Amino acid sequence: MTVKIKGEMFILWRAVDSSGYELDVFFHKRRNKKVAIRFLRRLLMNYPNPRVIVMDKLKSYRKLI
């Protein structure tokens, strides 16, 4: 999802658990492999390893997983 903040476009990265609670929110200007690694690494360091990861069909995720 893209979000405009103070006139600049940012990509919104969100992690939600099975109950619907937001675990993490991350804003960045790019949507690529490096940003995906940064987001998931930060997420996995703070929460236990997930049993299943559900995501959209973004190419940077496939490179990461």
C-alpha positions as CSV (number, residue, x, y, z in Angstrom):
1,M,0.0,0.0,0.0
2,T,1.3,3.5,-0.8
3,V,0.8,6.3,1.6
4,K,1.5,10.0,1.1
5,I,3.2,11.7,4.1
6,K,4.1,15.4,3.8
7,G,3.8,15.2,0.0
8,E,6.2,12.2,-0.3
9,M,5.1,8.7,-1.3
10,F,6.0,5.8,1.0
11,I,5.4,2.1,1.0
12,L,3.6,0.8,4.0
13,W,4.7,-2.6,5.3
14,R,2.6,-4.3,7.9
15,A,2.7,-7.6,9.8
16,V,-0.5,-8.9,11.3
17,D,-1.0,-12.1,13.4
18,S,-3.8,-14.6,13.0
19,S,-5.9,-12.7,15.5
20,G,-5.7,-9.5,13.4
21,Y,-3.4,-7.6,15.7
22,E,-0.7,-5.5,14.1
23,L,2.8,-6.8,15.1
24,D,4.8,-4.2,13.2
25,V,4.5,-1.3,10.8
26,F,7.3,0.0,8.6
27,F,7.4,2.9,6.1
28,H,10.0,3.0,3.4
29,K,10.4,4.7,0.0
30,R,11.3,1.6,-1.8
31,R,9.9,-1.9,-2.2
32,N,12.8,-4.3,-3.0
33,K,14.6,-7.3,-1.6
34,K,16.8,-5.3,0.8
35,V,13.8,-3.6,2.4
36,A,11.9,-6.9,2.7
37,I,14.9,-8.5,4.4
38,R,15.2,-5.6,6.8
39,F,11.5,-5.7,7.7
40,L,11.3,-9.5,8.2
41,R,14.6,-9.7,10.1
42,R,13.3,-7.0,12.6
43,L,10.0,-8.8,12.9
44,L,11.5,-12.2,13.5
45,M,13.9,-10.9,16.1
46,N,11.0,-9.6,18.2
47,Y,8.5,-12.4,17.8
48,P,8.7,-16.3,17.7
49,N,9.1,-18.0,14.4
50,P,5.8,-18.2,12.5
51,R,4.3,-21.5,11.4
52,V,3.0,-19.9,8.2
53,I,3.7,-16.7,6.3
54,V,1.0,-15.3,4.1
55,M,1.9,-12.5,1.7
56,D,0.9,-10.8,-1.5
57,K,2.7,-11.7,-4.8
58,L,5.5,-9.1,-4.6
59,K,8.7,-10.3,-6.3
60,S,10.9,-9.1,-3.6
61,Y,9.3,-11.5,-1.1
62,R,10.0,-14.5,-3.3
63,K,13.7,-13.6,-3.4
64,L,13.7,-13.3,0.3
65,I,11.9,-16.5,1.2
